[in-house]
Amino acid sequence: MTLARKYLNAILRSRKLLIQTLLLCFALMIFTPFLMIVLRSVGRGWFGRLWLPPELTLDWYRWAVEVTNIVEITKNTLVIALLAVLMSTVIAIPTGWALGRRNIPGRELLMSILLLPRMIPPIAFALGVAQIFYRTDLINTHIGVALAHVSICAPFAILILSATFEALDERLLEASGVCGANPIRTFIHVVFPLILPGVLASMIFTFTTSYNEFTLTLMTYGKDTVTLPVRTYLAIGEGYWEVTSAMSILLIIPSIIVLFMIQRQVAPEKLVGGFKGV
Amino acid sequence: MPDYMIELRDVTKRYGDLVANDNVTLQIRRGELMTLLGPSGCGKTTALRCITGHNIPDEGRVFIDGEDVTDVPTYKRELGMVFQSFALFPHMTVFGNVEFPLMIRRMNKAERREWVMDALRMIRMEEYEDHYPRQISGGQQQRVGLARALVYRPKVLLLDEPLSNLDAKLREEMRFEIRDLIDRLGITAVYVTHDQAEALALSDRVAVRNAGHIEQVGMPDEIYDLPQTRFVADFIGLSEFLAGTLSAVHTEERTATVAVDGLEIHVPATPEMAPGRKVLFFIRPNDIELLPASQESGINVFVGVVEKKTYLGDRSDYRVRVSEGLELRVQTDGKVRFEEGENVKVHLPIPHCRVIVE
């Protein structure tokens, strides 16, 4: 029996070891491409079959900031993402309330229709959106790009919020009423604190979706509304893989901040209907 | 001051084709604990929700303390309510939950604290003020629910199956605790339950409900001893029902005889009795006496044979054949012992014999 075979048998015998190995493979699968980008963004002269870059440099980051006007682009991306969050939330709160708390006939069907934009190939959907936008002068406007993002952000927000509102116990509202609170004060003191985690979750999901959205932006952007994902893509076309990598890393930073916020401000277990009452 | 704290006057509430409350009139006196007792689906919760204002009756009026509140929203009715599901606010601590009604009433902070701590002391939960509902047990949650309902000293306390989600032992303890609290505060209370033992133990008066209407209202012993309908007799405790005909009324002895399957059973007479009328005779199995065969015969003593015996620990359950087509169920305490096949005498004591004239 070879050593490798012996090791394999040991893994199969010990479930704990097996699980650890699988987790390690999974982590490698996720982190290797990421590691490649990191290395590419700080490496010089890294060509051919070399395993590691021969020389390290931060030049590409300087290039990314100077040549591609990254500050302006980041601002665009954030403005569009915030607009998309705002619009999606405004749409999703009443819709989610209706879907989650009222007995609407054909509710399941409506929910599936909401996901329809996601089922059409994104590029085809984006093409349709672009054609409308050219006729309505929405191309190359922040609100236009944000609106395009809403078409895929809002369904997500509606799904999350309808689940949040559905989980809101009607009896708590009744209890609040018996305690003397009118509907407005019931909303302020009972409904709002209970749905807040869900609303925040929905906003974070919409934000990251819009922030990373590529296809829809590509079809609706103009010179004033270039976003980070689109600029990164363009940089590939220009042939600067190192700059592209540096931009990708910069692109990740806000996402990491958002993730950090989720961890710190909103405990994740609260996001997934974690209130365990009776 | 009006006589009744709560009054439902000809209240009808429908859900589509289902009539949950059909022209119900109910008067609850100041300071009494009235129980609405009935099986699930009898509309007792609907009636309660008409009092709270969560349901608006289709017809009829609701009065609280003499005031017509039919169109007054829940939050202006000044009620306290305890829920089956506890319905504590999960994002507030025990203190916050109890404080909520006071905060809504804009009481100042220092006074609030005093009242809340009083309420928590009342239910012996003052050490738990910083706990969240999910951190305390079901029984404790329900006590907090009680404190929240009582903290602002409402005129009326409503309890909707408050003990159904608790285990049997705790249920019995809480029963006394609730009764004790209500006595101390002298508050008017409406208690909804499907548990007849709970209703009999707690209430000043019981309203037994069946399918949208009230069958009988009375004190617990009246309901238990003098049920007026078959439904009440059946619901409140195990009963043997026998169809019979009134054969004679003896005015002097204040009794009547009922012919049931060849037996002549004496029963207490009531004014509406007249010979020839069809009646439903019933007696509770534990009110029937089982005597040795050597016992002398007398009124309401019949000869029988033990067909089947079931030992139940503290008591025994017998099936006794007293005539060709008639088998009586008898329950005796553990001291009386008869064997299957043994000849016995069965005594139906007149005061326990009940008749419903149909």
Contacts between the chains, C-beta under 8 A, distances in Angstrom:
chain1	res1	chain2	res2	distance
A	169	B	85	7.7
A	169	B	87	7.3
A	171	B	83	5.9
A	171	B	85	5.5
A	171	B	87	4.5
A	172	B	87	5.6
A	172	B	89	6.2
A	172	B	90	7.9
A	174	B	52	7.6
A	174	B	54	5.8
A	174	B	74	7.5
A	174	B	83	7.8
A	174	B	87	7.1
A	175	B	81	7.0
A	175	B	83	6.2
A	175	B	87	4.0
A	175	B	88	7.9
A	175	B	89	7.5
A	176	B	89	7.6
A	176	B	100	7.6
A	177	B	52	7.9
A	177	B	53	7.7
A	177	B	54	7.5
A	177	B	73	7.6
A	177	B	74	4.0
A	177	B	75	5.0
A	178	B	52	6.0
A	178	B	74	6.0
A	178	B	75	7.7
A	178	B	77	7.9
A	178	B	79	5.4
A	178	B	80	7.2
A	178	B	81	4.3
A	178	B	149	7.7
A	178	B	158	7.8
A	179	B	75	7.8
A	179	B	100	5.4
A	179	B	101	4.2
A	179	B	104	5.9
A	179	B	148	7.0
A	180	B	75	5.2
A	180	B	76	7.9
A	180	B	78	7.2
A	180	B	101	5.5
A	180	B	104	4.5
A	180	B	105	6.0
A	180	B	152	7.4
A	181	B	75	5.8
A	181	B	100	7.7
A	181	B	104	4.8
A	182	B	73	7.4
A	182	B	75	4.9
A	185	B	104	6.2
A	186	B	75	8.0
A	189	B	100	7.2
A	189	B	103	7.8
A	189	B	104	7.7
A	190	B	89	6.0
A	193	B	91	4.7
A	194	B	90	7.3
A	194	B	91	6.1
A	275	B	90	4.6
A	275	B	91	7.3
A	275	B	134	7.9
A	276	B	90	7.6
A	276	B	134	5.3
A	277	B	85	7.9
A	277	B	86	7.7
A	277	B	88	7.0
A	277	B	90	4.5
A	277	B	133	6.4
A	277	B	134	6.9
A	278	B	85	5.4
A	278	B	86	5.7
A	278	B	138	7.2
A	278	B	141	7.3
A	278	B	165	6.7
